Amino acid sequence: MSAPEVPLVSGADVEAAAQLLAGVVRRTPLEHSRGLADRVGGPVWLKCENLQRTGSFKIRGAYTRIARLTDAERARGVVAASAGNHAQGVALAARLLGAQATVYMPETAPLPKLAATRHYGATIEMLGQSLAEPLLAAADHAQRTGAVFIHPFDHPDVIAGQGTVGLEVLDQCPELATVLVCAGGGGLVSGVAAAVKERRPDVRVVAVQAEQAAAFPGSLAAGRPVALTSMATMADGIAVPRPTDLTFAHVRGLVDEVRTVSEEDLSRALLFCLERAKLVVEPAGVAAVAAVLADPTAFEPPLVAVVSGGNIDPVLLLKVVQHGMASAGRYLSLRLQVPDRPGSLAAVLAELAAVGANVLEVEHERTGTRLRIGEVEVFVVLETRGPVHADEVVSVLRRAGYAVTPE
């Protein structure tokens, strides 16, 4: 059974949303990335929605939706379910428009997102370990109280608001050939595609999903929205198990390609943004950059990668940076067999110092089936300058006579 025909948001709808949002949202900067341009072979720009109010693009859609409610509807309040970014967008939009917001969030929601949502004036209810329970609770709240449920992507007003990102991109980069946009439920890429294709049908629009939470490829193949049976990604902001009929119709009709990126791709991209672009970006927000880094020759420049959000838990940031450094060959774990005598460890450390490897961890093991009598196994974790330097470290140790096993 194919998906039903659904009216698409038009370019005019996005233009109207832009007028509504004037003076409310920030016109976020478009920053040139020399590091990506060198890889692509042409101009690459980053659309920095991580610098938007509330730290993501979500305020655009939430404000558009709530502003178009009647006075009576706003007086009944609004309710939402979210793990973070949509919660903040709804909370701030409701405060600006004089509506009371209630947001249901999972107990696993990052503390910074909880604090920010509360700061914007929303009442927070926490339950469950995933977004499933909050969604049910929010729907029940709406039915009981008459509050208006603000969906994160399944509404034309929300899509039109998110699409104003695309209008800004066209204004800021008139020579645009390709735009890459992260996609979870598909609200942002639906809106951007609606805006871009109206003015510039020649521009290629690419949606990027985390490969372990990618509902669109299977849905497009089936010709209708299909739910994933499981998801496992650090990019929680785009971990949506199923598109809706509305967003599916936009992606099928307006988006030129859907790409997926691995967890390693996301980690490398997050580290790239930190080190090269000086931008703090959450894993979901860096998906478009990850696609460029993973396959830089696949996209015609000039291209824009939308950096959609920067609300990352500092604890997760630390873990992802470490993972990104490992994926980029900047961390190297080795096991070495050395003689069990005084000075052996010092000799290994001297070799590592001479080749410029920074030692992060060292462990000794004197028992094990792999060891011969009179041997010790040394496990070291090193910081290197990249894959070439890592290969050099291993070669130096082997030339010094050590049996080396990379982990």
C-alpha positions in Angstrom: 0.0 0.0 0.0 1.5 3.4 -1.0 1.5 6.5 1.1 -1.5 8.8 0.7 -1.1 12.0 -1.3 -0.4 14.9 1.1 -0.4 18.6 0.2 3.2 19.9 0.4 4.3 23.1 2.1 5.0 25.7 -0.6 7.7 28.3 -0.9 5.1 30.9 -0.2 4.3 29.2 3.1 7.9 29.4 4.1 8.1 33.0 3.0 5.1 33.8 5.2 6.8 32.0 8.2 9.9 34.1 7.6 7.9 37.3 8.0 6.3 35.9 11.2 9.8 35.0 12.6 11.4 38.4 11.8 12.9 39.8 14.9 12.2 36.6 16.9 14.8 34.1 15.6 18.4 34.9 14.8 19.6 35.0 11.2 22.4 32.6 11.9 25.8 33.0 10.3 27.1 31.1 7.3 30.8 30.3 8.0 33.2 29.2 5.3 35.1 26.0 6.1 38.5 25.9 4.5 39.1 22.4 6.0 36.1 21.0 4.1 36.7 23.1 1.0 40.1 21.6 0.6 38.6 18.1 0.6 35.6 18.9 -1.7 37.6 21.0 -4.2 35.3 24.0 -3.9 33.6 26.4 -1.5 31.9 24.8 1.5 29.9 26.7 4.1 28.4 25.8 7.5 25.0 27.2 8.3 25.3 27.6 12.1 21.9 26.8 13.6 23.8 25.7 16.7 24.1 29.4 17.4 20.3 29.9 17.1 18.2 30.9 20.1 17.8 27.7 22.3 20.8 26.2 20.5 18.9 24.7 17.5 16.6 25.4 14.6 13.6 24.1 16.6 12.5 27.5 17.8 11.6 28.4 14.2 8.9 25.7 13.8 7.7 25.9 17.3 7.1 29.6 17.2 5.4 29.5 13.8 3.0 26.8 15.1 2.1 28.4 18.4 1.8 31.9 16.9 -0.8 30.7 14.5 -3.0 29.3 17.2 -6.1 31.2 18.1 -6.1 33.2 21.3 -8.5 30.7 22.8 -6.2 27.8 21.9 -3.1 29.5 23.4 -5.1 30.2 26.5 -5.5 26.5 27.0 -1.7 26.0 26.9 0.5 23.9 24.8 2.1 20.5 25.4 5.0 18.7 23.9 7.2 15.6 24.2 10.9 15.8 23.6 14.3 14.7 24.8 15.7 18.2 24.5 15.8 20.6 21.5 12.1 20.6 20.6 11.4 21.0 24.3 13.5 24.2 24.5 12.0 25.6 21.3 8.4 25.0 22.5 9.2 26.4 26.0 10.7 29.7 24.6 8.1 30.2 21.9 5.3 29.7 24.4 6.9 32.2 26.8 7.3 34.8 24.0 3.6 34.3 23.0 2.1 34.2 26.5 1.1 30.5 26.6 1.8 28.0 29.3 3.9 25.1 28.1 4.1 21.6 29.6 6.8 19.4 28.3 7.1 15.6 28.9 10.7 14.4 28.8 12.3 11.0 29.4 14.2 10.4 32.5 17.3 10.0 30.4 17.2 13.5 29.0 20.5 15.4 29.4 20.6 17.7 32.4 21.6 20.8 30.4 18.5 20.4 28.2 16.3 19.9 31.3 17.7 23.0 32.9 17.3 25.2 29.8 13.7 24.0 29.2 12.8 24.8 32.8 14.6 28.2 32.5 12.4 29.1 29.6 9.4 28.7 31.8 7.9 25.3 30.9 6.5 22.8 33.4 8.5 19.6 33.0 7.1 16.1 33.6 9.7 13.3 33.5 8.9 9.6 32.9 10.2 6.6 31.0 13.6 5.7 29.5 12.8 6.6 25.9 10.6 9.1 24.1 7.7 6.6 23.7 6.3 7.2 27.2 6.5 11.0 27.1 4.7 11.0 23.7 1.8 9.0 25.1 1.7 11.1 28.2 1.7 14.3 26.2 -1.2 13.1 24.0 -3.2 12.1 27.2 -2.4 15.6 28.7 -3.8 17.3 25.6 -7.0 15.2 25.6 -7.5 15.8 29.4 -6.8 19.5 29.5 -7.5 20.8 26.0 -3.9 21.9 25.6 -2.6 21.9 22.0 -0.1 19.2 21.2 2.9 20.7 19.4 4.4 18.0 17.3 8.1 18.3 16.5 7.7 17.9 12.8 4.3 16.6 11.7 2.5 19.9 10.9 2.7 22.3 8.0 3.4 25.3 10.2 6.3 23.6 11.8 7.7 22.6 8.5 7.3 26.1 7.1 9.1 27.5 10.1 12.0 25.1 9.8 12.1 25.9 6.1 13.2 29.5 6.8 16.7 28.0 7.3 16.6 27.3 3.6 15.6 30.9 2.7 18.5 32.2 4.7 20.9 29.8 3.0 19.8 31.0 -0.5 20.2 34.6 0.5 23.6 34.1 2.1 25.0 31.8 -0.7 23.4 32.8 -4.0 25.8 30.5 -6.0 24.6 27.4 -4.0 24.8 24.1 -5.8 24.2 21.6 -3.0 22.7 21.8 0.5 23.0 18.9 3.1 20.5 18.7 6.0 20.3 16.3 8.9 17.1 14.3 9.0 15.3 12.5 11.8 11.6 12.8 11.5 12.2 15.0 8.5 10.7 18.4 9.5 13.9 20.4 8.8 14.8 18.9 5.5 11.2 19.0 4.4 11.0 22.7 5.0 14.5 23.5 3.6 13.6 21.5 0.4 10.3 23.3 0.0 12.0 26.7 0.3 15.0 25.8 -1.9 13.2 24.0 -4.7 10.7 26.9 -5.1 13.4 29.4 -5.8 16.2 27.2 -7.1 15.0 23.8 -8.5 18.5 23.2 -9.8 20.0 23.0 -6.2 20.6 19.5 -5.0 19.0 18.8 -1.6 20.6 15.9 0.4 19.1 14.5 3.6 21.5 12.9 6.0 20.5 10.3 8.6 22.5 8.3 11.2 22.7 4.8 9.7 21.6 3.1 12.9 18.4 5.3 13.0 17.7 5.8 9.3 13.9 5.4 8.6 13.8 7.1 5.3 15.8 4.7 3.1 13.5 1.8 3.9 10.4 3.9 3.7 11.3 5.3 0.3 12.0 1.8 -0.9 8.6 0.6 0.3 6.8 3.7 -1.0 5.3 4.5 2.4 6.4 5.3 5.9 7.9 2.2 7.6 8.9 2.0 11.2 12.3 0.8 12.3 12.4 -2.1 14.8 15.3 -0.7 16.7 17.7 2.2 16.9 21.1 2.7 18.5 22.9 6.0 17.8 24.6 8.8 19.8 22.6 11.2 17.6 19.5 11.2 19.8 18.2 14.4 18.1 17.6 12.5 14.8 16.7 9.1 16.3 13.1 8.9 15.0 11.7 5.4 14.2 9.3 6.5 11.5 8.5 9.5 9.3 5.0 10.7 9.1 2.9 10.8 5.9 3.6 14.5 5.7 7.4 14.5 6.0 7.6 11.3 3.8 5.7 13.1 1.1 8.1 16.1 1.2 11.2 13.9 1.2 9.9 11.7 -1.6 8.8 14.7 -3.7 11.5 17.3 -3.1 14.7 15.7 -1.7 17.2 14.5 -4.3 19.1 12.0 -2.1 19.1 10.4 1.4 22.5 9.5 2.8 23.5 7.7 6.0 26.6 8.2 8.2 28.1 5.9 10.7 28.8 6.5 14.4 32.5 6.9 13.6 31.6 9.5 10.9 29.6 11.5 13.4 32.4 11.3 16.0 35.0 12.5 13.4 32.7 15.3 12.3 32.1 16.5 15.8 35.8 16.6 16.5 36.3 18.4 13.2 33.8 21.1 14.1 35.5 21.6 17.5 39.1 21.7 16.2 38.7 23.3 12.8 35.5 25.3 12.9 35.6 26.2 16.6 31.9 25.2 16.9 30.3 23.1 19.6 27.8 20.8 17.9 25.8 17.8 19.1 26.0 14.5 17.3 22.7 15.0 15.5 23.6 18.5 14.5 26.8 17.4 12.8 25.3 14.8 10.5 25.6 16.9 7.3 29.3 17.6 8.1 29.8 13.9 8.7 28.5 13.2 5.2 30.9 15.6 3.6 33.9 14.2 5.5 32.9 10.6 4.7 32.6 11.2 0.9 33.8 14.7 0.0 33.8 14.1 -3.8 30.1 13.1 -3.9 28.8 16.7 -3.6 29.0 19.5 -6.1 30.3 22.8 -4.6 29.5 25.4 -3.6 27.7 23.5 -0.9 26.2 24.3 2.5 26.1 21.9 5.3 23.4 22.8 7.9 24.8 22.5 11.4 21.4 22.1 13.1 22.1 22.1 16.9 24.7 22.5 19.6 22.9 21.3 22.8 25.3 18.6 23.9 25.7 17.2 27.4 29.4 17.9 28.5 29.7 14.3 29.6 28.7 13.0 26.2 30.9 15.6 24.5 33.9 14.1 26.4 33.0 10.6 25.3 32.4 11.6 21.7 35.6 13.6 21.4 37.6 10.6 22.7 35.7 8.3 20.2 36.3 10.8 17.4 40.0 10.9 18.2 40.2 7.1 18.1 38.3 7.1 14.8 40.7 9.7 13.4 43.7 7.6 14.4 44.6 10.1 17.1 44.4 7.4 19.9 46.5 4.3 19.6 46.2 1.2 21.9 49.1 -1.3 21.8 50.2 -4.4 23.6 53.9 -5.2 23.8 55.8 -8.1 25.2 59.0 -6.9 27.0 61.6 -8.6 29.2 60.6 -8.8 32.9 63.6 -6.9 34.3 64.3 -3.5 35.8 64.4 -0.7 33.2 62.3 -2.5 30.5 59.3 -0.2 30.9 61.5 2.9 31.0 63.1 1.7 27.7 59.6 1.4 26.1 58.6 4.9 27.3 61.9 6.3 26.0 61.2 4.9 22.5 57.7 6.4 22.6 59.0 9.8 23.8 61.6 9.8 21.0 58.9 9.3 18.3 56.7 12.0 19.9 53.8 9.8 21.2 52.0 11.0 24.3 51.3 8.2 26.8 47.8 8.4 28.3 47.6 5.0 30.0 50.0 2.2 31.0 49.2 -1.2 32.4 51.4 -4.2 33.3 50.4 -7.8 33.2 52.7 -10.6 34.4 50.4 -13.6 34.0 48.8 -14.8 30.8 48.9 -17.7 28.3 50.5 -15.4 25.7 53.5 -14.7 27.9 56.6 -16.7 28.2 58.6 -17.1 31.4 60.5 -13.9 32.0 58.2 -11.7 30.0 55.8 -8.9 30.9 53.0 -7.6 28.7 52.6 -3.8 28.6 49.4 -2.2 27.5 49.7 1.4 26.4 47.2 4.0 25.2 48.9 6.8 23.2 47.9 10.1 21.7 49.3 10.5 18.2 49.2 13.1 15.4 47.1 10.9 13.2 47.2 7.6 11.2 50.6 8.3 9.6 52.2 9.0 13.0 50.5 6.0 14.5 52.1 3.8 11.8 55.4 5.4 12.5 55.1 4.6 16.3 54.4 0.9 15.6 57.3 0.7 13.2 59.8 2.3 15.6 58.8 -0.1 18.4 59.1 -3.1 16.1 62.5 -2.0 14.9 63.5 -1.8 18.6 62.7 -5.5 18.9 59.3 -5.4 20.6 56.5 -7.7 19.7 53.6 -5.2 19.1 49.9 -5.9 18.8 47.6 -3.0 18.0 44.2 -3.3 19.8 
